[in-house]
Amino acid sequence: MSKEQRLAIAKDVIANIEMIHHVAKGHYFVGEVGDIDLTADPQAEIDKIAGRCTVCALGALFISAIRQFNEVKMCDITYVSQNRSLFFTNNPSLRFRLATFFDRGQLALIEAAFECWSTSDGGTAARDLGKKYLDPKQRLIAIMQNIITNDGDFKP
């Protein structure tokens, strides 16, 4: 877990936020595959993937981690449901992959800020930071900016 990697991911989220199809509470990483080649390297297709996915803060971190460090295979992020191929990762899988970069406490605080939740370990301050921003994209940018300002750590 290096601060350089966390900084690169946070900066990438901000730089590429407009490529993401939709930023919303309650969605980790989900979207239609469409014509994306499922045998391709996810890093090579990440802009197309982002353009089809709805994500929360952790999902945005995940997309940027793929863009920056390519730690996944296409089969790790796809799911076939009712003859439809979807981009999808569940909470434990996403957290496991992001744990390469952020510790569990940091991920909990980032999620609390984005979802405007309280947690037992400082999540009230995170929730209050999140509530300052009604627009989910602006909230996400504020969280990423906090990580950048605090040299790779989220400090609400």
MODELLER restraints for C-alpha pairs under 7 A, 6 or more apart:
rsr = mdl.restraints
at = mdl.atoms
rsr.add(forms.Gaussian(group=physical.xy_distance, feature=features.Distance(at['CA:1:A'], at['CA:100:A']), mean=5.81, stdev=0.5))
rsr.add(forms.Gaussian(group=physical.xy_distance, feature=features.Distance(at['CA:1:A'], at['CA:101:A']), mean=4.53, stdev=0.5))
rsr.add(forms.Gaussian(group=physical.xy_distance, feature=features.Distance(at['CA:1:A'], at['CA:102:A']), mean=6.35, stdev=0.5))
rsr.add(forms.Gaussian(group=physical.xy_distance, feature=features.Distance(at['CA:2:A'], at['CA:101:A']), mean=6.63, stdev=0.5))
rsr.add(forms.Gaussian(group=physical.xy_distance, feature=features.Distance(at['CA:3:A'], at['CA:151:A']), mean=6.73, stdev=0.5))
rsr.add(forms.Gaussian(group=physical.xy_distance, feature=features.Distance(at['CA:3:A'], at['CA:152:A']), mean=4.75, stdev=0.5))
rsr.add(forms.Gaussian(group=physical.xy_distance, feature=features.Distance(at['CA:4:A'], at['CA:152:A']), mean=6.98, stdev=0.5))
rsr.add(forms.Gaussian(group=physical.xy_distance, feature=features.Distance(at['CA:5:A'], at['CA:101:A']), mean=6.59, stdev=0.5))
rsr.add(forms.Gaussian(group=physical.xy_distance, feature=features.Distance(at['CA:6:A'], at['CA:101:A']), mean=6.04, stdev=0.5))
rsr.add(forms.Gaussian(group=physical.xy_distance, feature=features.Distance(at['CA:6:A'], at['CA:152:A']), mean=5.21, stdev=0.5))
rsr.add(forms.Gaussian(group=physical.xy_distance, feature=features.Distance(at['CA:7:A'], at['CA:147:A']), mean=6.97, stdev=0.5))
rsr.add(forms.Gaussian(group=physical.xy_distance, feature=features.Distance(at['CA:7:A'], at['CA:148:A']), mean=5.78, stdev=0.5))
rsr.add(forms.Gaussian(group=physical.xy_distance, feature=features.Distance(at['CA:7:A'], at['CA:151:A']), mean=6.93, stdev=0.5))
rsr.add(forms.Gaussian(group=physical.xy_distance, feature=features.Distance(at['CA:7:A'], at['CA:152:A']), mean=5.01, stdev=0.5))
rsr.add(forms.Gaussian(group=physical.xy_distance, feature=features.Distance(at['CA:9:A'], at['CA:61:A']), mean=6.45, stdev=0.5))
rsr.add(forms.Gaussian(group=physical.xy_distance, feature=features.Distance(at['CA:9:A'], at['CA:64:A']), mean=5.43, stdev=0.5))
rsr.add(forms.Gaussian(group=physical.xy_distance, feature=features.Distance(at['CA:9:A'], at['CA:65:A']), mean=5.77, stdev=0.5))
rsr.add(forms.Gaussian(group=physical.xy_distance, feature=features.Distance(at['CA:9:A'], at['CA:68:A']), mean=6.84, stdev=0.5))
rsr.add(forms.Gaussian(group=physical.xy_distance, feature=features.Distance(at['CA:10:A'], at['CA:144:A']), mean=5.00, stdev=0.5))
rsr.add(forms.Gaussian(group=physical.xy_distance, feature=features.Distance(at['CA:10:A'], at['CA:147:A']), mean=6.70, stdev=0.5))
rsr.add(forms.Gaussian(group=physical.xy_distance, feature=features.Distance(at['CA:10:A'], at['CA:148:A']), mean=6.69, stdev=0.5))
rsr.add(forms.Gaussian(group=physical.xy_distance, feature=features.Distance(at['CA:12:A'], at['CA:64:A']), mean=5.80, stdev=0.5))
rsr.add(forms.Gaussian(group=physical.xy_distance, feature=features.Distance(at['CA:13:A'], at['CA:60:A']), mean=6.32, stdev=0.5))
rsr.add(forms.Gaussian(group=physical.xy_distance, feature=features.Distance(at['CA:13:A'], at['CA:61:A']), mean=6.58, stdev=0.5))
rsr.add(forms.Gaussian(group=physical.xy_distance, feature=features.Distance(at['CA:13:A'], at['CA:64:A']), mean=5.81, stdev=0.5))
rsr.add(forms.Gaussian(group=physical.xy_distance, feature=features.Distance(at['CA:14:A'], at['CA:141:A']), mean=5.90, stdev=0.5))
rsr.add(forms.Gaussian(group=physical.xy_distance, feature=features.Distance(at['CA:14:A'], at['CA:144:A']), mean=6.92, stdev=0.5))
rsr.add(forms.Gaussian(group=physical.xy_distance, feature=features.Distance(at['CA:19:A'], at['CA:47:A']), mean=6.62, stdev=0.5))
rsr.add(forms.Gaussian(group=physical.xy_distance, feature=features.Distance(at['CA:19:A'], at['CA:50:A']), mean=6.04, stdev=0.5))
rsr.add(forms.Gaussian(group=physical.xy_distance, feature=features.Distance(at['CA:19:A'], at['CA:51:A']), mean=5.39, stdev=0.5))
rsr.add(forms.Gaussian(group=physical.xy_distance, feature=features.Distance(at['CA:20:A'], at['CA:50:A']), mean=4.61, stdev=0.5))
rsr.add(forms.Gaussian(group=physical.xy_distance, feature=features.Distance(at['CA:20:A'], at['CA:51:A']), mean=4.81, stdev=0.5))
rsr.add(forms.Gaussian(group=physical.xy_distance, feature=features.Distance(at['CA:20:A'], at['CA:53:A']), mean=6.43, stdev=0.5))
rsr.add(forms.Gaussian(group=physical.xy_distance, feature=features.Distance(at['CA:21:A'], at['CA:50:A']), mean=6.24, stdev=0.5))
rsr.add(forms.Gaussian(group=physical.xy_distance, feature=features.Distance(at['CA:21:A'], at['CA:51:A']), mean=4.48, stdev=0.5))
rsr.add(forms.Gaussian(group=physical.xy_distance, feature=features.Distance(at['CA:21:A'], at['CA:52:A']), mean=5.27, stdev=0.5))
rsr.add(forms.Gaussian(group=physical.xy_distance, feature=features.Distance(at['CA:21:A'], at['CA:53:A']), mean=5.31, stdev=0.5))
rsr.add(forms.Gaussian(group=physical.xy_distance, feature=features.Distance(at['CA:21:A'], at['CA:54:A']), mean=5.84, stdev=0.5))
rsr.add(forms.Gaussian(group=physical.xy_distance, feature=features.Distance(at['CA:22:A'], at['CA:53:A']), mean=6.52, stdev=0.5))
rsr.add(forms.Gaussian(group=physical.xy_distance, feature=features.Distance(at['CA:22:A'], at['CA:54:A']), mean=4.52, stdev=0.5))
rsr.add(forms.Gaussian(group=physical.xy_distance, feature=features.Distance(at['CA:22:A'], at['CA:55:A']), mean=6.44, stdev=0.5))
rsr.add(forms.Gaussian(group=physical.xy_distance, feature=features.Distance(at['CA:23:A'], at['CA:54:A']), mean=5.60, stdev=0.5))
rsr.add(forms.Gaussian(group=physical.xy_distance, feature=features.Distance(at['CA:23:A'], at['CA:55:A']), mean=5.06, stdev=0.5))
rsr.add(forms.Gaussian(group=physical.xy_distance, feature=features.Distance(at['CA:23:A'], at['CA:56:A']), mean=5.73, stdev=0.5))
rsr.add(forms.Gaussian(group=physical.xy_distance, feature=features.Distance(at['CA:23:A'], at['CA:136:A']), mean=6.08, stdev=0.5))
rsr.add(forms.Gaussian(group=physical.xy_distance, feature=features.Distance(at['CA:23:A'], at['CA:137:A']), mean=6.10, stdev=0.5))
rsr.add(forms.Gaussian(group=physical.xy_distance, feature=features.Distance(at['CA:24:A'], at['CA:54:A']), mean=6.74, stdev=0.5))
rsr.add(forms.Gaussian(group=physical.xy_distance, feature=features.Distance(at['CA:24:A'], at['CA:55:A']), mean=6.07, stdev=0.5))
rsr.add(forms.Gaussian(group=physical.xy_distance, feature=features.Distance(at['CA:24:A'], at['CA:56:A']), mean=5.38, stdev=0.5))
rsr.add(forms.Gaussian(group=physical.xy_distance, feature=features.Distance(at['CA:24:A'], at['CA:136:A']), mean=5.95, stdev=0.5))
rsr.add(forms.Gaussian(group=physical.xy_distance, feature=features.Distance(at['CA:25:A'], at['CA:56:A']), mean=5.49, stdev=0.5))
rsr.add(forms.Gaussian(group=physical.xy_distance, feature=features.Distance(at['CA:25:A'], at['CA:115:A']), mean=5.63, stdev=0.5))
rsr.add(forms.Gaussian(group=physical.xy_distance, feature=features.Distance(at['CA:26:A'], at['CA:56:A']), mean=6.56, stdev=0.5))
rsr.add(forms.Gaussian(group=physical.xy_distance, feature=features.Distance(at['CA:27:A'], at['CA:54:A']), mean=6.39, stdev=0.5))
rsr.add(forms.Gaussian(group=physical.xy_distance, feature=features.Distance(at['CA:27:A'], at['CA:55:A']), mean=5.19, stdev=0.5))
rsr.add(forms.Gaussian(group=physical.xy_distance, feature=features.Distance(at['CA:27:A'], at['CA:56:A']), mean=5.30, stdev=0.5))
rsr.add(forms.Gaussian(group=physical.xy_distance, feature=features.Distance(at['CA:28:A'], at['CA:55:A']), mean=5.01, stdev=0.5))
rsr.add(forms.Gaussian(group=physical.xy_distance, feature=features.Distance(at['CA:28:A'], at['CA:56:A']), mean=5.13, stdev=0.5))
rsr.add(forms.Gaussian(group=physical.xy_distance, feature=features.Distance(at['CA:28:A'], at['CA:58:A']), mean=6.21, stdev=0.5))
rsr.add(forms.Gaussian(group=physical.xy_distance, feature=features.Distance(at['CA:28:A'], at['CA:59:A']), mean=4.68, stdev=0.5))
rsr.add(forms.Gaussian(group=physical.xy_distance, feature=features.Distance(at['CA:28:A'], at['CA:91:A']), mean=6.90, stdev=0.5))
rsr.add(forms.Gaussian(group=physical.xy_distance, feature=features.Distance(at['CA:29:A'], at['CA:53:A']), mean=6.29, stdev=0.5))
rsr.add(forms.Gaussian(group=physical.xy_distance, feature=features.Distance(at['CA:29:A'], at['CA:54:A']), mean=5.89, stdev=0.5))
rsr.add(forms.Gaussian(group=physical.xy_distance, feature=features.Distance(at['CA:29:A'], at['CA:55:A']), mean=4.70, stdev=0.5))
rsr.add(forms.Gaussian(group=physical.xy_distance, feature=features.Distance(at['CA:29:A'], at['CA:59:A']), mean=4.89, stdev=0.5))
rsr.add(forms.Gaussian(group=physical.xy_distance, feature=features.Distance(at['CA:29:A'], at['CA:88:A']), mean=5.44, stdev=0.5))
rsr.add(forms.Gaussian(group=physical.xy_distance, feature=features.Distance(at['CA:29:A'], at['CA:89:A']), mean=5.92, stdev=0.5))
rsr.add(forms.Gaussian(group=physical.xy_distance, feature=features.Distance(at['CA:30:A'], at['CA:53:A']), mean=5.18, stdev=0.5))
rsr.add(forms.Gaussian(group=physical.xy_distance, feature=features.Distance(at['CA:30:A'], at['CA:54:A']), mean=5.49, stdev=0.5))
rsr.add(forms.Gaussian(group=physical.xy_distance, feature=features.Distance(at['CA:30:A'], at['CA:55:A']), mean=6.72, stdev=0.5))
rsr.add(forms.Gaussian(group=physical.xy_distance, feature=features.Distance(at['CA:30:A'], at['CA:86:A']), mean=6.81, stdev=0.5))
rsr.add(forms.Gaussian(group=physical.xy_distance, feature=features.Distance(at['CA:30:A'], at['CA:87:A']), mean=5.10, stdev=0.5))
rsr.add(forms.Gaussian(group=physical.xy_distance, feature=features.Distance(at['CA:30:A'], at['CA:88:A']), mean=4.51, stdev=0.5))
rsr.add(forms.Gaussian(group=physical.xy_distance, feature=features.Distance(at['CA:31:A'], at['CA:52:A']), mean=5.25, stdev=0.5))
rsr.add(forms.Gaussian(group=physical.xy_distance, feature=features.Distance(at['CA:31:A'], at['CA:53:A']), mean=4.11, stdev=0.5))
rsr.add(forms.Gaussian(group=physical.xy_distance, feature=features.Distance(at['CA:31:A'], at['CA:54:A']), mean=6.14, stdev=0.5))
rsr.add(forms.Gaussian(group=physical.xy_distance, feature=features.Distance(at['CA:31:A'], at['CA:86:A']), mean=5.57, stdev=0.5))
rsr.add(forms.Gaussian(group=physical.xy_distance, feature=features.Distance(at['CA:31:A'], at['CA:87:A']), mean=4.99, stdev=0.5))
rsr.add(forms.Gaussian(group=physical.xy_distance, feature=features.Distance(at['CA:31:A'], at['CA:88:A']), mean=6.80, stdev=0.5))
rsr.add(forms.Gaussian(group=physical.xy_distance, feature=features.Distance(at['CA:32:A'], at['CA:52:A']), mean=6.01, stdev=0.5))
rsr.add(forms.Gaussian(group=physical.xy_distance, feature=features.Distance(at['CA:32:A'], at['CA:85:A']), mean=6.51, stdev=0.5))
rsr.add(forms.Gaussian(group=physical.xy_distance, feature=features.Distance(at['CA:32:A'], at['CA:86:A']), mean=4.70, stdev=0.5))
rsr.add(forms.Gaussian(group=physical.xy_distance, feature=features.Distance(at['CA:32:A'], at['CA:87:A']), mean=6.06, stdev=0.5))
rsr.add(forms.Gaussian(group=physical.xy_distance, feature=features.Distance(at['CA:33:A'], at['CA:85:A']), mean=5.60, stdev=0.5))
rsr.add(forms.Gaussian(group=physical.xy_distance, feature=features.Distance(at['CA:33:A'], at['CA:86:A']), mean=5.16, stdev=0.5))
rsr.add(forms.Gaussian(group=physical.xy_distance, feature=features.Distance(at['CA:33:A'], at['CA:87:A']), mean=6.00, stdev=0.5))
rsr.add(forms.Gaussian(group=physical.xy_distance, feature=features.Distance(at['CA:38:A'], at['CA:74:A']), mean=6.02, stdev=0.5))
rsr.add(forms.Gaussian(group=physical.xy_distance, feature=features.Distance(at['CA:39:A'], at['CA:74:A']), mean=6.81, stdev=0.5))
rsr.add(forms.Gaussian(group=physical.xy_distance, feature=features.Distance(at['CA:41:A'], at['CA:73:A']), mean=6.68, stdev=0.5))
rsr.add(forms.Gaussian(group=physical.xy_distance, feature=features.Distance(at['CA:41:A'], at['CA:74:A']), mean=6.59, stdev=0.5))
rsr.add(forms.Gaussian(group=physical.xy_distance, feature=features.Distance(at['CA:42:A'], at['CA:73:A']), mean=6.29, stdev=0.5))
rsr.add(forms.Gaussian(group=physical.xy_distance, feature=features.Distance(at['CA:42:A'], at['CA:74:A']), mean=5.57, stdev=0.5))
rsr.add(forms.Gaussian(group=physical.xy_distance, feature=features.Distance(at['CA:43:A'], at['CA:66:A']), mean=5.87, stdev=0.5))
rsr.add(forms.Gaussian(group=physical.xy_distance, feature=features.Distance(at['CA:43:A'], at['CA:67:A']), mean=5.29, stdev=0.5))
rsr.add(forms.Gaussian(group=physical.xy_distance, feature=features.Distance(at['CA:43:A'], at['CA:70:A']), mean=5.60, stdev=0.5))
rsr.add(forms.Gaussian(group=physical.xy_distance, feature=features.Distance(at['CA:46:A'], at['CA:67:A']), mean=6.23, stdev=0.5))
rsr.add(forms.Gaussian(group=physical.xy_distance, feature=features.Distance(at['CA:50:A'], at['CA:63:A']), mean=6.87, stdev=0.5))
rsr.add(forms.Gaussian(group=physical.xy_distance, feature=features.Distance(at['CA:57:A'], at['CA:111:A']), mean=6.40, stdev=0.5))
rsr.add(forms.Gaussian(group=physical.xy_distance, feature=features.Distance(at['CA:57:A'], at['CA:114:A']), mean=6.10, stdev=0.5))
rsr.add(forms.Gaussian(group=physical.xy_distance, feature=features.Distance(at['CA:57:A'], at['CA:140:A']), mean=6.11, stdev=0.5))
rsr.add(forms.Gaussian(group=physical.xy_distance, feature=features.Distance(at['CA:58:A'], at['CA:111:A']), mean=6.68, stdev=0.5))
rsr.add(forms.Gaussian(group=physical.xy_distance, feature=features.Distance(at['CA:62:A'], at['CA:98:A']), mean=6.58, stdev=0.5))
rsr.add(forms.Gaussian(group=physical.xy_distance, feature=features.Distance(at['CA:66:A'], at['CA:72:A']), mean=6.85, stdev=0.5))
rsr.add(forms.Gaussian(group=physical.xy_distance, feature=features.Distance(at['CA:77:A'], at['CA:87:A']), mean=5.58, stdev=0.5))
rsr.add(forms.Gaussian(group=physical.xy_distance, feature=features.Distance(at['CA:77:A'], at['CA:88:A']), mean=5.43, stdev=0.5))
rsr.add(forms.Gaussian(group=physical.xy_distance, feature=features.Distance(at['CA:77:A'], at['CA:89:A']), mean=5.60, stdev=0.5))
rsr.add(forms.Gaussian(group=physical.xy_distance, feature=features.Distance(at['CA:78:A'], at['CA:85:A']), mean=6.79, stdev=0.5))
rsr.add(forms.Gaussian(group=physical.xy_distance, feature=features.Distance(at['CA:78:A'], at['CA:86:A']), mean=5.52, stdev=0.5))
rsr.add(forms.Gaussian(group=physical.xy_distance, feature=features.Distance(at['CA:78:A'], at['CA:87:A']), mean=4.46, stdev=0.5))
rsr.add(forms.Gaussian(group=physical.xy_distance, feature=features.Distance(at['CA:78:A'], at['CA:88:A']), mean=5.43, stdev=0.5))
rsr.add(forms.Gaussian(group=physical.xy_distance, feature=features.Distance(at['CA:79:A'], at['CA:85:A']), mean=5.76, stdev=0.5))
rsr.add(forms.Gaussian(group=physical.xy_distance, feature=features.Distance(at['CA:79:A'], at['CA:86:A']), mean=5.21, stdev=0.5))
rsr.add(forms.Gaussian(group=physical.xy_distance, feature=features.Distance(at['CA:79:A'], at['CA:87:A']), mean=6.27, stdev=0.5))
rsr.add(forms.Gaussian(group=physical.xy_distance, feature=features.Distance(at['CA:79:A'], at['CA:88:A']), mean=6.14, stdev=0.5))
rsr.add(forms.Gaussian(group=physical.xy_distance, feature=features.Distance(at['CA:80:A'], at['CA:86:A']), mean=6.08, stdev=0.5))
rsr.add(forms.Gaussian(group=physical.xy_distance, feature=features.Distance(at['CA:106:A'], at['CA:154:A']), mean=6.38, stdev=0.5))
rsr.add(forms.Gaussian(group=physical.xy_distance, feature=features.Distance(at['CA:109:A'], at['CA:123:A']), mean=5.75, stdev=0.5))
rsr.add(forms.Gaussian(group=physical.xy_distance, feature=features.Distance(at['CA:109:A'], at['CA:126:A']), mean=5.97, stdev=0.5))
rsr.add(forms.Gaussian(group=physical.xy_distance, feature=features.Distance(at['CA:110:A'], at['CA:154:A']), mean=6.97, stdev=0.5))
rsr.add(forms.Gaussian(group=physical.xy_distance, feature=features.Distance(at['CA:112:A'], at['CA:118:A']), mean=6.05, stdev=0.5))
rsr.add(forms.Gaussian(group=physical.xy_distance, feature=features.Distance(at['CA:112:A'], at['CA:119:A']), mean=6.86, stdev=0.5))
rsr.add(forms.Gaussian(group=physical.xy_distance, feature=features.Distance(at['CA:112:A'], at['CA:123:A']), mean=5.93, stdev=0.5))
rsr.add(forms.Gaussian(group=physical.xy_distance, feature=features.Distance(at['CA:112:A'], at['CA:126:A']), mean=5.85, stdev=0.5))
rsr.add(forms.Gaussian(group=physical.xy_distance, feature=features.Distance(at['CA:112:A'], at['CA:127:A']), mean=5.60, stdev=0.5))
rsr.add(forms.Gaussian(group=physical.xy_distance, feature=features.Distance(at['CA:113:A'], at['CA:126:A']), mean=4.36, stdev=0.5))
rsr.add(forms.Gaussian(group=physical.xy_distance, feature=features.Distance(at['CA:113:A'], at['CA:127:A']), mean=4.53, stdev=0.5))
rsr.add(forms.Gaussian(group=physical.xy_distance, feature=features.Distance(at['CA:113:A'], at['CA:129:A']), mean=6.14, stdev=0.5))
rsr.add(forms.Gaussian(group=physical.xy_distance, feature=features.Distance(at['CA:113:A'], at['CA:130:A']), mean=4.44, stdev=0.5))
rsr.add(forms.Gaussian(group=physical.xy_distance, feature=features.Distance(at['CA:114:A'], at['CA:130:A']), mean=5.48, stdev=0.5))
rsr.add(forms.Gaussian(group=physical.xy_distance, feature=features.Distance(at['CA:114:A'], at['CA:139:A']), mean=6.45, stdev=0.5))
rsr.add(forms.Gaussian(group=physical.xy_distance, feature=features.Distance(at['CA:114:A'], at['CA:140:A']), mean=6.59, stdev=0.5))
rsr.add(forms.Gaussian(group=physical.xy_distance, feature=features.Distance(at['CA:116:A'], at['CA:127:A']), mean=4.31, stdev=0.5))
rsr.add(forms.Gaussian(group=physical.xy_distance, feature=features.Distance(at['CA:116:A'], at['CA:130:A']), mean=5.36, stdev=0.5))
rsr.add(forms.Gaussian(group=physical.xy_distance, feature=features.Distance(at['CA:116:A'], at['CA:131:A']), mean=5.94, stdev=0.5))
rsr.add(forms.Gaussian(group=physical.xy_distance, feature=features.Distance(at['CA:117:A'], at['CA:123:A']), mean=6.92, stdev=0.5))
rsr.add(forms.Gaussian(group=physical.xy_distance, feature=features.Distance(at['CA:117:A'], at['CA:127:A']), mean=5.11, stdev=0.5))
rsr.add(forms.Gaussian(group=physical.xy_distance, feature=features.Distance(at['CA:118:A'], at['CA:124:A']), mean=4.68, stdev=0.5))
rsr.add(forms.Gaussian(group=physical.xy_distance, feature=features.Distance(at['CA:118:A'], at['CA:127:A']), mean=5.62, stdev=0.5))
rsr.add(forms.Gaussian(group=physical.xy_distance, feature=features.Distance(at['CA:125:A'], at['CA:156:A']), mean=5.64, stdev=0.5))
rsr.add(forms.Gaussian(group=physical.xy_distance, feature=features.Distance(at['CA:126:A'], at['CA:156:A']), mean=4.98, stdev=0.5))
rsr.add(forms.Gaussian(group=physical.xy_distance, feature=features.Distance(at['CA:129:A'], at['CA:156:A']), mean=6.34, stdev=0.5))
rsr.add(forms.Gaussian(group=physical.xy_distance, feature=features.Distance(at['CA:130:A'], at['CA:139:A']), mean=5.94, stdev=0.5))
rsr.add(forms.Gaussian(group=physical.xy_distance, feature=features.Distance(at['CA:133:A'], at['CA:139:A']), mean=5.04, stdev=0.5))
rsr.add(forms.Gaussian(group=physical.xy_distance, feature=features.Distance(at['CA:146:A'], at['CA:154:A']), mean=5.91, stdev=0.5))
rsr.add(forms.Gaussian(group=physical.xy_distance, feature=features.Distance(at['CA:146:A'], at['CA:155:A']), mean=6.77, stdev=0.5))
rsr.add(forms.Gaussian(group=physical.xy_distance, feature=features.Distance(at['CA:147:A'], at['CA:153:A']), mean=4.94, stdev=0.5))
rsr.add(forms.Gaussian(group=physical.xy_distance, feature=features.Distance(at['CA:147:A'], at['CA:154:A']), mean=4.61, stdev=0.5))
